[in-house]
Amino acid sequence: MVRKFKYNLMLGALLFSALSVDAQWTGPKKKPTELKEVKYGSLVFANRTDVAMEAFRNYGLGQFIHWGVYAIPGNEWNGVSARNGAAASEWIRAWKGPAAPNNWATIYDNLYKQFNPIYFDAKRWAKQAKAMGAKYMIFTTKHHDGFALWPTKYSPYNITKSPYKKDIVKEIVDGYNAEGIDVFLYFSILEWNNPDYMSKVPSTDEEKTRYNKFLQYTRNQLIELLKNYPTIKGFWFDGTWDQSWIKSHEFTYALEKELRTIKPDLIIGSRFRNDEYGKRHFDSNGVLLGDYEQGWERKLPEDISWLDGNDWDCVMTIPPNGWGYMKDWSGLYTKTTDDIIELLMKSVSMNGNFVLNFGPDGLGNMHPGEDVIAKELGEWMKVNGEAVHAVRYADFPKTNYGYYTQKGKTLYLTVVNRPNNGVIRIPVIKNSKEVPVNALILGSSFTDLLVKHADIGYDLDKNTYYDVIIPKEYISNRTFVLKMQLGEPRVNSSKLMDAKM
């Protein structure tokens, strides 16, 4: 009854999400024309307001770490890289075709015998993440290759069989928690080397027995992770697109229920499962399947209306693609710190979190390029972090200067495009009760900028304007943040007389 009521309420308000997985991340979500009876739909009937979910909304900046056996090849093997036929970094075990070495899967599946990251120090990584301004992190417990970085009881293919032997997941959780950074665990459902896994829907009795064994194995590992590391905040799921998993909707529905029973404040992204009609991320009535949209991978919405009020995060690589370690960045456009700051601010301006990916090498060191970006981003965040953390969408007309965020009566404008004339013109809806009344530049000596009303007089303009004057003496080689206090307007623009047409 509750589910039907919510569906009817949402239909009446036209607040449904996309029905097409292909289209839902490239534009405004399509609206359903009719409701379906959904038995295995969403377990979350409204945006959560508990402490864990409010913390998620306040993170602003996060760190993703893709690490595992695939760090040893580093996106290449015997001089052949992903640019010349190999599969990209963390996907390299799936390498097939004429460029692949003979018996490549067997070669890869034995690389764990070399996995000994002697320079790995979770405390060092966590301190770097904290200095960068990250409030949460997502760590790969196992990727599609199936190698577990914790001592799982349910598979021999795990960290204890490597030369390193120690529980890496525990080191990560403890190290990051010590720095006040919340930990989410990445978990791939898909396992390439698991003999019980299959991508197609099992058809024979033998296949059904094998795949049911795999489903139970997956359940066991997820419960094991929750019990081994009770301080984690959530799961980030991957590898859930195969028909075998999609057709297991009854099992996955029950599994999500069980996970939430074990940890009621657990945060689960929308990629975990689907309904009985095969709809992923959103069920057939457009209701989000999980606590937040998990589809913004290397992409961003153009407008907050695309999100239909859902929580979300964006996960982003520094190279064009490839999440695991890449030895060679030459010849690729790698995102600069300025690129990342702009992507970060675009995300938080629409109530999203921005999660920057790092792919450490096989010895436990970050790529030197990642170290540079972490340092530069951290320097910027030290000055401007208040415009990133615990902020919300600011309901002001869009501006070409950059991105707004808001905290109470404080309005921030991250200025990406500084005007040559030094005038930042803030459009405000006429008759607004809150307008900029004073301004400063974060991290500078310019703490009392001139703010003046500018009623331009465009015909039928719904806005009025407030100019913030940036002193010529202020020099900045990077994006900067205007911090403005909002107060009552001193001038009522509606009193001006318009000519009759």
FENWO-V924476 format. One record per backbone hydrogen bond with DSSP energy under -0.5 kcal/mol. CO is the residue of the C=O (numbers start at 1). NH is the residue of the N-H. Records with the same first field share a line. If there is no record, write none. Layout:
CO = NH + NH
This chain:
1 = 5
2 = 6
3 = 7
4 = 8
5 = 9
6 = 10
7 = 11
8 = 12
9 = 13
10 = 14 + 15
11 = 14
19 = 21
20 = 24
23 = 26 + 27
36 = 38
37 = 39
43 = 45
50 = 54
51 = 55
52 = 56
53 = 57
54 = 58
55 = 58 + 59
56 = 59
58 = 390
59 = 61
60 = 354
61 = 135 + 136
62 = 356
63 = 138
64 = 358
65 = 67 + 140
68 = 71
69 = 72 + 73
70 = 74 + 75
71 = 362
74 = 327
75 = 82
77 = 80
79 = 81
80 = 77
81 = 84 + 86
82 = 85
88 = 91
89 = 92
91 = 94
92 = 95
97 = 100
101 = 104
103 = 107
104 = 108
105 = 109
106 = 110
107 = 110
108 = 111
110 = 113
111 = 114
112 = 115 + 163
114 = 116
115 = 164
116 = 118
117 = 120
121 = 125
122 = 126
123 = 127
124 = 128
125 = 129
126 = 130
127 = 131
128 = 132
129 = 133 + 134
130 = 133
135 = 182
136 = 63
137 = 184
138 = 65
139 = 141 + 186
141 = 149
142 = 188
143 = 146
144 = 192
146 = 148
148 = 159
149 = 168 + 169
150 = 152
152 = 155
156 = 158
157 = 148
158 = 161
159 = 162 + 165
164 = 166
166 = 168
167 = 171
168 = 172
169 = 173
170 = 174
171 = 175
172 = 176
173 = 177
174 = 178
175 = 179
176 = 179 + 181
177 = 180
180 = 182
182 = 137
183 = 233 + 234
184 = 139 + 186
185 = 236
186 = 141 + 142
187 = 238
191 = 194
193 = 195
194 = 197
199 = 244
204 = 208
205 = 209
206 = 210
207 = 211
208 = 212
209 = 213
210 = 214
211 = 215
212 = 216
213 = 217
214 = 218
215 = 219
216 = 220
217 = 221
218 = 222
219 = 223
220 = 224
221 = 225
222 = 226
223 = 227
224 = 228
225 = 229
229 = 232
233 = 267
234 = 185
235 = 237 + 269
236 = 187
238 = 189
242 = 245 + 246
243 = 247
245 = 248
246 = 249
248 = 252
249 = 253
250 = 254
251 = 255
252 = 256
253 = 257
254 = 258
255 = 259
256 = 260
257 = 261
258 = 262
259 = 263
263 = 266
266 = 268
267 = 235
268 = 291 + 292
269 = 272
270 = 281
273 = 281
275 = 278
279 = 275
280 = 282
281 = 289
283 = 286
286 = 17
287 = 283
288 = 290
292 = 270
293 = 313
295 = 297
296 = 298 + 315
303 = 306
304 = 307 + 309
305 = 308
307 = 310
311 = 293
312 = 353
313 = 296
314 = 355
315 = 298
316 = 357
318 = 335
327 = 329
329 = 332
332 = 334
336 = 340
337 = 341
338 = 342
339 = 343
340 = 344
341 = 345
342 = 346
343 = 347
344 = 348
345 = 349
347 = 350 + 352
348 = 351
351 = 312
353 = 314 + 355
354 = 62 + 356
355 = 316
356 = 64
358 = 66
361 = 364
363 = 119 + 120
365 = 361
367 = 370 + 371
368 = 372
369 = 373
370 = 374
371 = 375
372 = 376
373 = 377
374 = 378
375 = 379
376 = 380
377 = 381
378 = 382
379 = 383
380 = 383 + 384
381 = 385
384 = 387
385 = 388 + 389
388 = 391
392 = 406
393 = 395
394 = 396
401 = 416 + 417
403 = 414
405 = 412
406 = 392
407 = 410
409 = 411 + 486
410 = 407
411 = 484
412 = 405
413 = 415 + 482
414 = 403 + 416
415 = 480
416 = 418
419 = 422
422 = 424 + 470
423 = 425
424 = 426 + 468
425 = 427
426 = 466
428 = 464
429 = 432
435 = 487
438 = 485
439 = 449
440 = 442 + 483
441 = 444
445 = 447
446 = 441
449 = 439
450 = 469
452 = 467
454 = 456 + 465
458 = 461
462 = 430
464 = 428
465 = 454
466 = 426
467 = 452 + 469
468 = 424 + 470
469 = 471
471 = 474
473 = 475
480 = 415
481 = 442
482 = 413 + 484
483 = 440
484 = 411
485 = 437 + 438
487 = 435
491 = 493
492 = 495
493 = 496
